[in-house]
């Protein structure tokens, strides 16, 4: 019997949003229906400057709040960094680690990502661990090999269905308007599921695997219906309440 997995639709605002954007978030909280919340978990990961205000605004609503990155240390002389404990203290329930933009812009390795995932667990946060191949890697026929290697190096021992979410984001589809075919997504998510199940047994069978990369209301229903796709990590479309809810409506 297949494991029943409640999907997660998470929005990554990236480096977008000033205090004026809190109105859009309030709109999202107001319009997230109980029926939709029963069908899928909903989360927004805003810039750290907005996280505390959003967490306070989201109390008693269907929306949870997460961070976009964390340092692996609990505290210390790390100017400009934010610890997982600080995120939790601000009201976050999870944190994205290993996003391709962090890997590319900040040189983060699989070992770094794994350490950040462990930091998230230490603070009581869920870790949303991102993996994904570049366009060159896909064209070379190495997409599954690359992602399997990232899973091996970025997901620490101790990962469970409760503390870890995997987000597959083909790097070439992030913010480009390009999307893989449903068959491409099916093949990759099936490979990820097999890898997780082989390593983590029943925890791997129940772990959520999100798809990310130019997800929008127009293509959400097709992408989120693919086997082993247990939700979405949404970029630009999460900045507007109507678009984000339009994606989540694939489950409602």
LONUSE-545947 format. One record per atom (N, C-alpha, C): x, y, z; residue in one letter. Coordinates in steps of 0.02 Angstrom, whole numbers, plus 32768, in hexadecimal, padded with zeros to 4 digits. Atoms other than C-alpha are relative to their C-alpha. Layout:
! LONUSE-545947
XYZA/...
! end
This chain:
! LONUSE-545947
802A7FC48000X/800080008000X/802C803F8000X/7FD77FC48006X/804680A97FCDX/7FF9802C803FX/80007FD37FC6X/807681228058X/7FD9803F7FEDX/80267FC2800BX/7FFC81B48066X/802A803B8019X/7FD57FC77FF0X/805F82568064X/7FD980407FF5X/80217FBF8008X/801082FF8086X/802F80307FDCX/7FD37FD48026X/805783788005X/801080418025X/7FEA7FBF7FE7X/80B28419802CX/800A802F7FC4X/7FF37FCC8032X/80AB84B67FC1X/802380398026X/7FD77FCE7FDDX/8137852B7FFBX/801580367FCFX/7FEC7FC78029X/815D85D87FB6X/8043801C8017X/7FBE7FE37FF1X/821186177FAEX/800280467FE2X/80017FBA8017X/820D86D57FA4X/804580187FEAX/7FBB7FEC8011X/82CB86DC7F8EX/800E8047801AX/7FEF7FBC7FE8X/8310878F7F9CX/7FCD80327FE5X/80387FD58015X/826787E07F80X/7FD3800D803BX/80317FF17FCDX/81F0883A7FF3X/801880338034X/7FF87FCF7FCCX/81EE88D8805CX/7FC37FFD802EX/803880027FD1X/817688FD80EBX/7FBC80077FDDX/803E7FF88026X/80F3892F806AX/7FE37FBD7FE9X/801680428018X/80EC88788034X/7FD97FDA8035X/802680237FCBX/80A0884780DCX/7FB580007FF0X/80467FFF8013X/7FF8887A8093X/7FEF7FC67FD3X/800C8039802DX/800887F5800BX/7FFF7FBF8028X/7FFF803B7FD5X/803487758090X/7FC17FFA8029X/803F80007FDBX/7F9D87A780F8X/7FC77FE87FD4X/803380168030X/7F32878E805DX/80037FB47FF8X/7FF780488006X/7F7A86E0804AX/7FE37FDC803DX/8019801F7FC3X/7F5486B580FFX/7FB480018003X/80497FF87FFDX/7EA286F580EFX/7FDC7FD27FCFX/802280258035X/7E7B86948050X/80137FB67FFCX/7FEF80477FFDX/7ECB85ED807BX/7FC97FDC8026X/803C801D7FE2X/7E2E8589809BX/80117FC3802BX/7FF7803B7FD5X/7E1B8500811DX/80037FC17FD6X/7FFF803B802CX/7DF884838091X/80447FF87FDFX/7FBE80038020X/7E9A84B0803AX/80357FEC8033X/7FD080117FCCX/7EFB84A680DDX/7FFB7FB68014X/800980477FF0X/7EB183FA80FCX/80217FD47FCAX/7FE580278037X/7EEF83C18052X/804C80057FF9X/7FB87FF5800AX/7F9F840B8054X/801B80308035X/7FDF7FCF7FD4X/8019846280C9X/8018803A7FD5X/7FED7FC38024X/804085158096X/803580258028X/7FC87FDE7FDEX/80E0857380BEX/801C80377FD3X/7FDC7FCB8023X/81348616808DX/804480098022X/7FBD7FF47FE7X/81F0863080A0X/801680457FE9X/7FF07FBB8013X/820B86ED80A0X/804880128011X/7FC07FE77FE7X/82A9875380B6X/7FFF8003804CX/7FFC80017FB7X/82E5874E816AX/7FE48040801FX/80187FC17FE6X/82B48805817FX/7FB48000800BX/804980027FFBX/81FC87D6816CX/7FE77FC38028X/801680417FE5X/81FB872C81C1X/7FD980088041X/80217FF97FBFX/81CC87638271X/7FBA801E7FF9X/80417FE1800AX/813F87D48237X/7FCF7FD17FDFX/802C802F8021X/80FB874F81C4X/7FEA7FC8802FX/801180357FD1X/810286C9824AX/7FCA80188031X/80327FE57FD2X/80A0873A82C0X/7FBD80077FDDX/803E7FF78026X/802187618238X/7FDF7FBE7FEFX/801A80418016X/800E86A9820BX/7FE37FD68039X/801B80277FC8X/7FDD866F82B9X/7FB57FF67FF8X/804780138006X/7F35861582BAX/7FE97FFF7FB8X/801380068047X/7F39860A81FBX/801C7FBE7FE5X/7FE9803E8020X/7F5E857D8180X/804780057FE6X/7FBE7FF4801DX/800785C68150X/80367FFA8034X/7FC480017FD6X/80AF859D819DX/803780267FDDX/7FCA7FD68019X/815185FB8186X/80437FDC8008X/7FBE801E7FFCX/820185BF8160X/803680317FEDX/7FC77FD88014X/82AF86048144X/801C7FE97FBDX/7FE3800F8041X/8314860780A4X/80467FE18004X/7FBC801A7FF7X/83BD85D380EBX/801180078049X/7FE77FF77FBCX/841985BE818FX/804A7FEF8002X/7FBB80137FF3X/84C985B381D1X/80007FBE8025X/7FFE80417FDEX/8502850B8213X/800E8006804BX/7FF27FF77FB9X/8539855482BBX/7FC4801E8024X/80377FE67FD7X/84C2857F8348X/8007804B800CX/7FF27FB97FF5X/851586278368X/804A800B7FF5X/7FB87FF48005X/85BD867D835AX/8011803B7FD3X/7FE67FC88027X/862786F682F5X/7FF77FF27FB6X/8011800E8046X/85D086E1824EX/7FD6803B7FE6X/80237FC28012X/85A387928217X/7FD37FF67FC3X/802F80048037X/8509879981AAX/7FDB7FBF7FFAX/802180418003X/84D886E481C6X/7FC87FFA8033X/8039800D7FD4X/843C86A1821CX/80007FB68012X/800180467FEBX/843586038283X/7FBA7FE37FFCX/804180228001X/83AA8583827DX/7FD980128040X/80217FEE7FC2X/838685AE8333X/7FE080457FFCX/801D7FBE800AX/836A86648303X/7FC17FFD7FD6X/803B80098029X/82F1862F827CX/7FC67FE48029X/8034801E7FD6X/829285C182F6X/7FE580338032X/80157FCD7FD0X/828F864F8374X/7FD380357FE1X/80297FCF8024X/824186BF82EFX/7FBD7FE37FE9X/8040801F8011X/81B6864182CFX/80027FD17FC5X/7FFB802F8038X/81F885D68241X/7FF57FB88017X/800880477FF1X/81CB851E823AX/802E7FD57FD4X/7FD58024802EX/824384EE81AEX/803180317FE1X/7FD07FD58023X/82D6852E8147X/80167FDC7FC1X/7FE58019803EX/830D85178093X/804C7FFD8006X/7FB780048002X/83C084D98083X/80157FE27FBDX/7FE4801C803DX/842A84B67FEAX/7FDE80167FC0X/801E7FE8803EX/83C5851C7F6EX/8037800C7FCDX/7FCE7FFA8034X/841F85237EC7X/802180447FFFX/7FE47FBD7FFFX/843685DE7EDBX/803480078038X/7FCE80017FCBX/849285C27F7FX/803D7FD77FEAX/7FC880298018X/84FA85397F30X/802A80267FCDX/7FDC7FDC8036X/852685A77E9AX/801E80418019X/7FE97FBD7FEDX/853486537EEAX/80307FFF803BX/7FD880027FC3X/8586861E7F8DX/802D7FC38005X/7FD280398002X/85E385817F5BX/7FF07FCA8033X/801280327FCDX/858285117FD2X/80077FB97FE3X/7FF680468014X/85B4845A7FC7X/7FCC7FD48020X/802E802F7FE1X/855083C07FF0X/800D7FFA804BX/7FF080057FB8X/85AC83B68097X/7FE4803C8027X/801C7FC47FE0X/857A846980C0X/7FB57FFA8008X/804980087FFEX/84C584448095X/7FEC7FCE8035X/800F80337FCDX/84C583A88101X/8007801D8047X/7FF57FE27FBEX/850C840B8194X/7FC880318011X/80377FD17FF5X/8484848F817EX/7FBF7FDA800FX/803B80297FF1X/83FE8408817BX/80027FE88048X/7FF980167FBAX/844183C4821FX/7FF4803A8030X/800C7FC57FD6X/843F84758266X/7FB5800E8005X/80497FF67FFFX/838884848235X/7FE07FD08031X/801C80317FD2X/835F83E38291X/801080128049X/7FEB7FED7FBCX/83C2841E8328X/7FD38035801EX/802B7FC97FE9X/835284B78332X/7FB67FEE7FFFX/804580158002X/82B48452831CX/7FDB80137FC0X/801E7FED8040X/8298848A8268X/80037FC57FCFX/7FFA802D8039X/8272842181D0X/8031801B7FCEX/7FD07FEB8034X/82F784248148X/7FE27FF07FBCX/801580098046X/82C0843E8094X/804080007FD7X/7FBE80088020X/835983FB8038X/7FF77FFF7FB4X/80087FF88048X/836984317F83X/80367FDB7FD8X/7FD28022802EX/83B783CC7EF7X/7FEA80117FB9X/80137FF28045X/83BB83E47E3BX/803C80087FD3X/7FCA7FFF8031X/842483DD7D9DX/7FFE803F7FD6X/7FFC7FC9802FX/845F84657D27X/7FEB7FE97FBAX/801380108045X/842E846E7C70X/80377FD57FDFX/7FC98026801EX/84DB842F7C3DX/80007FB88018X/800180437FE3X/84CD839B7CB2X/7FC77FD67FE3X/80388025801EX/8422836C7C6DX/800F7FEF7FB8X/7FF1800D8047X/845B837D7BB8X/80357FC97FF9X/7FCD80348001X/84EE830B7BE3X/7FE67FBD8017X/801E803F7FE9X/847582877C22X/80127FEE8048X/7FE8800E7FBCX/84B482997CD5X/7FD180188037X/802E7FE27FD0X/841982E17D2AX/7FF57FD3803DX/800E802D7FC9X/83EE82497D92X/803F7FF18029X/7FC1800B7FDDX/84A582287DBBX/8011803A802EX/7FF17FC47FD9X/84BD82DB7DF7X/7FD38005803DX/80307FF97FC9X/842082DF7E61X/800A7FC88033X/7FF280377FD1X/844682347EACX/803D800F802BX/7FC57FED7FDBX/84F182747EDEX/7FF280378033X/80137FCC7FD1X/84A6830F7F2DX/7FD87FE4803AX/802680207FC9X/842C82A47F90X/802E7FDC8030X/7FD180257FD5X/84BA82377FCFX/8028802F802CX/7FD57FD37FDAX/852182CC8005X/7FDD8034802AX/80237FC87FDFX/849D834A803DX/7FCE7FEB8034X/803280177FD0X/842282E0809FX/80227FD78036X/7FDA80227FCCX/846C82AF8147X/7FDE7FC1801AX/801B80377FD9X/8456821081A9X/7FCF801D8033X/80327FE77FD1X/83BC82258215X/7FC680227FDFX/80387FE18023X/834B826B818FX/7FC27FD48006X/803F80247FFBX/8295823A81A8X/7FCB80267FD8X/80377FE08022X/81EF82618158X/7FE6803C8027X/80177FC97FD6X/81CD82D681EAX/802F803C8000X/7FD07FC87FFAX/826D833E81E7X/801E80167FBEX/7FDF7FF18040X/829B8341812EX/7FCF7FFF7FC6X/80227FFD8041X/824F83748088X/803580087FCBX/7FD27FF88039X/82AB83617FE3X/7FDD802B7FCBX/801B7FD68036X/829183E67F5DX/802B7FF77FC3X/7FDC8008803FX/82C383B97EACX/7FF2803D7FD5X/80067FC58029X/82E584567E48X/80347FFD7FC8X/7FD07FFD8037X/833584447D9CX/801880487FF9X/7FE47FBD7FFDX/83A984DA7D9EX/7FEC80297FC2X/800E7FDD803FX/838485057CE9X/7FB680157FFAX/80477FED8002X/82C985177D0FX/7FED80338034X/80107FD27FCAX/82D6858E7DA3X/7FFF80477FE5X/80087FBA8015X/829186387D73X/8009800C7FB6X/7FF57FF78048X/82A886177CB9X/7FC07FFA7FD8X/803D800D8025X/81F785E97C8AX/80027FBC7FDEX/7FF98043801CX/823A85417C4DX/7FEC7FCD8034X/801080377FD2X/81F584A27C99X/800F7FBD7FDFX/7FF88043801DX/822183EB7C82X/7FBB7FE57FECX/803E8022800FX/819E837B7C36X/7FE97FD9803DX/801A80297FC9X/812D831A7CABX/80267FBE8005X/7FDB803F8000X/818D827E7C78X/8046800A801EX/7FBF7FF17FE0X/823482D07CA7X/7FF98003804CX/800C7FF97FB8X/81EC82FB7D51X/7FF27FBC801FX/801080437FE7X/81A4824D7D68X/803F7FD58009X/7FC380287FFEX/824A81FB7D3FX/802D8015803AX/7FD47FE97FCBX/82AD82697DB7X/7FE37FF38045X/801E800B7FBEX/8232825F7E47X/7FFE7FB68012X/7FFE80487FF3X/822881A37E35X/80467FEB8016X/7FBB800F7FEDX/82E6819A7E3DX/800F80198047X/7FF57FE57FBDX/82E9820A7ED7X/7FDE7FD48034X/8025802B7FD0X/8264819F7F2DX/80257FBF800CX/7FDC80407FF9X/82C580FF7F0AX/804080098029X/7FC27FF27FDAX/8365814E7F4DX/7FF1800A804AX/80127FF37FBAX/8310818C7FECX/7FE97FC08023X/801B803D7FE2X/82B580E7800AX/80387FCE800DX/7FC9802F7FF7X/835480827FF3X/802B8013803DX/7FD57FE97FCAX/83B280ED8071X/7FDC80078043X/80247FF17FC2X/832C811C80F0X/7FC37FD5800CX/803780307FF8X/82AE808E80DBX/7FBD80238003X/80437FE47FFEX/820080BF8114X/8000804C8004X/7FFB7FB77FFFX/823881728137X/8008801B7FBAX/7FF87FEB8045X/826F81808083X/7FC17FF77FD7X/803F800B8023X/81CA813A8047X/7FCE8038800FX/80307FCD7FECX/816D81C280A7X/801880477FFAX/7FE47FBD8004X/81DF82568088X/7FE180277FC6X/801C7FD78036X/819482E58024X/803680147FCFX/7FD47FEA8035X/81E683097F7DX/7FDB80367FD9X/80207FC88022X/81B983B47F39X/801F800A7FBBX/7FE47FEA8040X/81CC83EF7E86X/8003804C8001X/7FF97FB78005X/820C84A07E68X/802080127FBDX/7FE37FE9803FX/823785027DCDX/7FCB80197FD1X/80337FE0802CX/81C0857C7D76X/7FBB7FE08009X/804480187FF2X/812685347DCCX/7FD1803C8003X/80327FCA8001X/808D85A17DACX/7FBB7FE17FFBX/8043801D8001X/7FD0858D7DB1X/7FF07FD97FC0X/8011801F8040X/7FCA855E7CF8X/801C7FB97FF9X/7FE380438009X/803B84C57D09X/7FFF7FD78040X/7FFD80227FBFX/802384967DC1X/7FDB7FBE7FFFX/8028803D7FFDX/7F9A84167DA7X/80247FC67FDFX/7FDD80358023X/7FFF83B37D29X/803E7FE98026X/7FC280127FDDX/80A383B97D8AX/7FF37FDE8043X/800C801A7FBDX/805983967E35X/7FDB7FBE8000X/802180408006X/7FF983007DF4X/80317FC77FF0X/7FCE80328011X/809B82A67DC6X/800E7FD4803DX/7FF0802B7FC7X/80BE820D7E34X/804080158023X/7FC77FEF7FD5X/8137822F7EC4X/800F804B8002X/7FFC7FB87FF6X/811D82EB7EB5X/7FD080108039X/80287FF67FC3X/80E0831A7F63X/7FFB804A8012X/80077FB97FF5X/80CF83D57F4CX/803180277FD6X/7FD77FD4802AX/813084687F07X/80278031802CX/7FDA7FC77FE5X/81B884E47F36X/7FFA80367FCBX/80147FCD8031X/817985817EE0X/802B803E800AX/7FD87FC37FFDX/81E486177EB5X/7FD6803E7FF4X/80207FC1800FX/81A286B37E60X/7FB58001800AX/804980037FFBX/80ED867A7E5FX/7FE780038048X/80157FFD7FBAX/80EC86767F1DX/7FFB8047801BX/80027FBA7FE9X/80FD87347F27X/7FBB801E7FFDX/80457FE98006X/8046874A7EF8X/7FD27FCB801FX/802D802F7FDEX/7FC186FB7F67X/7FD67FD87FCFX/802C8022802FX/7F4F86D37ED5X/80257FCA7FD9X/7FDA80328026X/7FD886797E74X/80137FC5802DX/7FEC80367FD3X/801586177F0BX/7FC47FD38010X/803C80277FF1X/7F6485E17F39X/7FE87FDC7FC1X/80128022803EX/7F4685B87E82X/80277FC17FF5X/7FD6803D8003X/7FD6853D7E89X/7FE87FCD8033X/8016802D7FCBX/7F9E84F37F2EX/7FBB7FE17FF0X/804380188011X/7EEE84E07EE6X/80017FBF7FD8X/7FFA80418022X/7F30844C7E83X/7FEE7FC78030X/801180327FCEX/7F1283EE7F26X/7FBC800B8020X/803D7FEE7FDDX/7E7284467F5CX/7FC27FF27FD7X/
! end
